[in-house]
Amino acid sequence: MSYYQPSRFQMLPPVVKNLLIINGLFFLATITLESSFRIDLTKILGLHYFAASDFKPYQFVTYMFMHGGFTHILFNMFALWMFGNSIENVWGGKRFLIYYMVTGIGAGFVYTVWIYFQLRPNLEMIEAFLNSRDISLLSQFTMNHTFQVNQYSGQIWLDFQQFQQSVRVLSLNPDNFEAMQQTVMFIENYKEFYLNQSVVVGASGAVFGLLLAFGMMFPNAIIYIYFAIPLKAKYFVMIYGAFELIEGVWNRPGNNIAHFAHLGGMLFGYLLIVYWKKKGELY
């Protein structure tokens, strides 16, 4: 296989450089606005589930520039530079930016589809109870669902404690009108709160798209895992992709990593590269 050789190789090509700067500015803005003005930028710009009240269509773009902590942004930006500089030098800035944005937005779309199937069982139980007000359906829901509230959740934590008291009353007297009204009100409020808890941030989806592109363009390039273990790029991509799939399907409790968003970035990256190849526009 022959590779296109750029006439001039840049260690920090313009699009990669500007993406690094933009991500850094968003990260600093997140910290500053939260500490100084109590403005939660993640709530505004992070990607929410499409049925949540906090969801806005622009979040499919803005979530890519938000990060959950210093380690998160450090590793994403290092990978953006590590793989992105070679790809941009070959493709040029315009094609590189298109690829980056498509894989990032595609990752958000795949994540949303995955979240839909994750949330659907609980949402169906919630709707079944709200429509019927059947105490047995409420019991089924409370036994199978872990409420995502704690003492740091604000008013809904106090409402949850009242809800637990109302459930105890209903278990003794299912016809207690006041307890049922309080229970229904809490479940309605909790449904909105629950939907808004699914938020994804970070450039990881786009970065995984870059990883796939690097592996396809430079399959025999050596990547040093932990800066010590050499592995060809094509094998690194296959192993990492398989790992993400296993982790996503397994979905261990407490695992907050959006593995299917990572796979979504790879999927959309592959489809775009295949499309460009068929049109003869890859290089």
N, C-alpha and C positions, 0 to 999 in steps of 0.2 A: 504494500500500500504506500502510495506517495503522499506526502503532506505539503500543504501550501506553506511556504516560508515567508513571513512578513518581512518587508524591506527594512523595517526598523523596529527592533524589539524594545518595548518600554517596560521597566520594572513596575511602574504605577501608571497604567494608561488612564485616560481622562474619565471614562464612565466608572471604572472601579474606584478611582480616587474620589469622585463626587458621591458615589454610593457610601463609601466609608465616612465621608464628612457628614452626609445627611443622617445616617444612622447614629453617629456620635452626637449630633445636635438634638435629635429626638430623645436620645437617652438622657442627656443633660437636662432637656426641657421637662422630661418626666419627673426627674428627681427634684428640680427647682420648683415646679408648679405644685407638687405634692407637699413639699416642706414649707413653702412660703405662703401658698394660697389655698391649700387643701383641695386642689383640683386634681382629680384622678384622670390622667391622660389615657391610661389603659382602658378605662371604661368608655372613653370617647372614641379612641382610635383602634383599640383591639377588636378583632373579629368575633362578633357574637353570633349565636345561633339565629337563623333567619326569622324564627317565630318569637324571639325575645323582644321586649320593648326597647332595649338599648341598641338593637341592630340598626345599622345604617349601611346602604349599599357601598358607600365609599370605603368602608372598613376592609373590603377585599383588597384594597391597595395599601391603606395606611398601616394595617397590621404588620406588614413586612418590615416596617421601620421602627417598630416597638420591640423592646426586649425586657425580660423579667428580672434581670440582674446583671452584674458585671461579668460573671463567668459566661453567661448566655451570650452577651454581645461580643465578648472577647473571642470565643471560639468561632462564632459565626463570621465575624469580620476577618479573622485569620484565614478561614477557609475561603471566604470571598476573594481575598487577595491571593491566596495560594493557587487556587484553580482559575479564578477569574482573569488574572493578568495574561496567562497564556492564551485563554480562549478569546479575549478581546483583541489581543495582538494578531490573531489569525482572522477573526470575523470582522473586526472593525467595531467602532463604538455603537453604531445604529443597530446592527444585527444583534450584538451582545445585549443591548438594553432591551430590545424586543423579547429576546429569549428569557432574560432575567425576569421581566414583568409577567410574561405568560406563565412561566413555571411557578412564580410566586402566587399569582391569582389562581392558577389551576390547583395548587396545593391547598389553598383556602377552600376551594369548591369541594375537593375530595374530603377534606376534614369535615365540612358541613354535612355532606352525605353520610359520613360515618357517624357523626354525632346524632343525626336524625334516627338512625337505627339503635343507637345507644339509649336515647331518651324515650323512644316510642313506648316501650312497655310501661314505664312509670307514668307517662302522660295518659296512656289509655286507662290505667287504673284510677288516676285522678279524675278524668272526665267521666268514667263510669260512676264514681261516687257522687260527683257534683250533679249528674243527671238523675240519679236515683235516690240519693241520700240514704242509701242502704248501709247500715252499720256493719254488716258482714263484709262489704266491699272495702269499707274504711279499715277494718281490722286486717284484711288481706294486704292492703297497701302499707300500713304501718309495720307489718311483720316482714315485708319484703324490701322495704326501702330504708336507706340510711339517710336521715335528714341532714342536709348540708348547712346546718346552722350551729353557731357556738356563741360564746359570750362576747365575741368581737363582731358579731353580725348586725349589731344595732337593735332597732325596735323589734325586728322579727324574732329575735331571741326571747324577748319578754312575751311576745305573742305565742311563741312555741311552748313556753311553760304553761300559759293559760290553756293552750290547746290540749296539752297532756292532761290537765285537770278536767277539761270538758270530755275527753275520751273516757276517763275513768267514770264520770257521771253517766255517760251514755251506756257504758257497759253494765251499769246497775239499772238504768232506766232509759231504754232506747227512745221513749216518747218525750223526753225532756226537751221542750221546744227551745229554750234559751241556750242550752248546751249544744244543740244541733246547729243553731244559728251561728254561734261563736266558732264551731268547728268548720262549718262551710266557709265562713269569712276567712279563717286562717288558711284553709286549703287553697282558696282562690288567690290569696296574697302569696302563699308559698309557691304556687305554680309559676307566677311571674318571677319571683326571686330565683327559683330553681333554673328556669330557662336562661336567666342572665348570668348564671355561674359558669356557663360554657364559653370561655373566652380563650382565643389563641393569639399569641404574639410571636414575632421573630422572623428573621430572614431564612430560617432553616429550610423551608420548602424550596425557595429559590436556590439556596446553597446546594441542596441535594440535586437539584436540576443541573447545576454547574458541575457537580461531581460526576454525574452521568455523562455529560458532554465531554468532560476531560477524559473519562475512561474510553469513550467511543473514538475520540480524536487522537488520543495518545495512549493506546492500549498497553504498550510495552514500557511506558515511562515508569520509573521506580518511585513508589511512595514509601516513606519510612514511618511505620506505625510506632508511635511513642518515640519518634526520632531515633529508633534503633533497629526495628525489624523491617527489612526490605520486602516489598511486595509489588508486583506489577499492577498497574492501575486497573486493568480489566478484571483482575481477580478481586482487588479491593472493592470495586463497585459491586460485583456479584455477591460477595460475602456481606457487605454492609447492607445491601438491599434485602438479602435473605434475613439478616438479623432484624431489620426494621419490620418486616412482614411478621416474623415470629412474635416479636414484642407487641406489635399492634393487635394481633389475634389473641395472644395470651392476656394482654391488658391487666397486668398485676394491680391489685388495690394500692392506691396511693401513687401510682405512676402518672405524673402529670405531663409526660412528654407526648406530643402529638405525632405519633409514629406514622399514622396514615396521611398526615400532611406532608411528611418527608417523602413517602412513597408517591403521593400525588405530584410533587415537584418532579420526581424522576419520570413518572408516567407522562406528564405533559411535555417534559423535555424530550423524551424519546419520540413522541408523536410529532413534535415540531421538527426535530432533526430528520425524521423519515420523510416528512412533507417537503422540507427544503431539498433533501437529496433527490426526490422524485422530480422536483422542478429544476434540478441542476443549479440551485442557488446557495448551496451550503458554503462554498468558498468563493 
